[in-house]
Amino acid sequence: MSSTVNEGVRPEIFANLAEVDELEPATWRLIVDTTPRSGAANMAIDQAVAEACAASASPPTLRFYQWRPPTVSLGRHQPISEINEAAVESRGYEIVRRPTGGRAILHTDEFTYSVAAPMGEPRVSGGVMDAYLRISNALLVGLQRLGVEADKAPGSVRVGPNVSAACFEVPSAYELTAGERKLMGSAQSRRAGYVLQHGSLPLVGDITRLIDVLALPEEQLATLRRDLQRRACTLAEALAVGEDSDVVRFDRVCAAMREGFETILRLTFKVGALSPGELRHSAELIRQQFGNDEWTRQR
């Protein structure tokens, strides 16, 4: 393995990633959204970019972004009845349905990434877990660059049928942990010739805020809050730093994660922006799907 690939990276990361040796260097587009967007806009952009990649209208793309206002995102097939909509409204949050699976997440005070590429791109080829593993290793190196002693959940781990409505309650296969607490989760969609994977890294704040908007009896909410506090953490908690520390700034995390993707996936990035076609299509998707209350409430 080339020293340019693994310099400064813990050797065990490569123990089950032989694909690193086989990947030819490639150039991807990098989009860093410095202005937070609504949940509907973020999900529409992710899908518009993925569809453009499938049509060879856009290059494979890594995007970093934030959310405003705070948004509860539901997994593609998650019932909206699992969310207390009155509690969401009273807190000024929004609700959006992701194009990917999984459970509910509260997006606030976080770093979010998305990877969009055609299915034939070697870094996302194979099955769901193949792409998960490659991307997780890139994220893991990014976390190491920030000083986190992070690890991956084993590939054999699967979320069982009794998991709660909260996505961050337990890690699934290859999701990232710090001190055995879930730190970073991801979800993936493979359809219509593209692969879309996105995931969240909570930077600061109360990791249990999502519990306040789940539609559960009070006693269950109290138990779940304790469990979530024990099983998940923010980047600031993982690093034992204050919420005003430079290391948990969005731009600092973006730089570290970019290095992780460059190192593990042998990528060179060309910083770019959304194309006119992607902007038009994302506006259509906001109207038809992600900003459409009927579509959001379909389950």
Phi, psi and omega in degrees: 000134183296139179293338178289340179276316190251011180299126177076011182247138179303129185301327185295342178300328186269003186301325180233038181227059179298339182299337180302318179296330189268344183287127172281143177305145181214161177247127177243163171274141173243125175244121176246108179276106181279343177256121179300148180239166176291163178299317180298318180294316181298315181289324178294319179295315178304314182289320179298318178295317180298317180293324177293324176296317180298327181272005182061022177271343179221153178283162171309140192225134169251126182236137175245135183203172179227176187233141171202127359288173174307139188227135170270118176257134178262147171296156186310321185248013182282132178295135178291342178296346178283354181249137175277097187294328177294320178293323177299311183296319183295336180265359179078018178275167170243169176236136175221152176257125180287157172279357180248170182277196180102191184248185186289144175226142169261115182265105176198144181053047185221167169253130178237139176240156168219143174243127177230129183201156174293152184301334181281352179295126186302333183285344178236009183284172183088216179262181180304314184289332176298312179293319178305314183296314181298313182292322179298322178293324175295316178296322181297317177295322175301316178296322177297322178299332178276353179098011181275133171275079186260159177220167174259143169295146180302152180295342181279349184286131175227142177286128182280174184289344184263010179295151183284181178289350184269123185294326186273011182294316181219149176280149172254186186306128175068004174287160194260139183232161174222120184058037180067013175252137181297130183245324186215124179243158182219162175217151187226147174230136178231105180200159173051036175084004180232162169242128176236123173229133174222159183199166190237141172236103177296128184270309184216178173093186183274112183296343185266006184301331178301326184302329182297342185242015176272144182271079181223156175300152185305319183294324177290323177298318180296317179294316180295324178299315178297318180296317182294320178298326181280329189258349183224162181206165174267169176299319179300320178292318181298327181266354182056049178236164177287161183290348177262009180292143179300328187292341179258011175289146181304315183293326178293318179294319178304314182297318180293318180292323175302315179299322179298315179293320178298317185289309188281320187259008175055051184250146164248136183253139170252112183293129183216194181221171176296141178282162175304321179295319178295320178296317179295316183291322178295325176295321176297318181293327176297314181293318187275328187233283197291335174256010183262115185300323180297319179292319180297324184266014187295343179231000000 
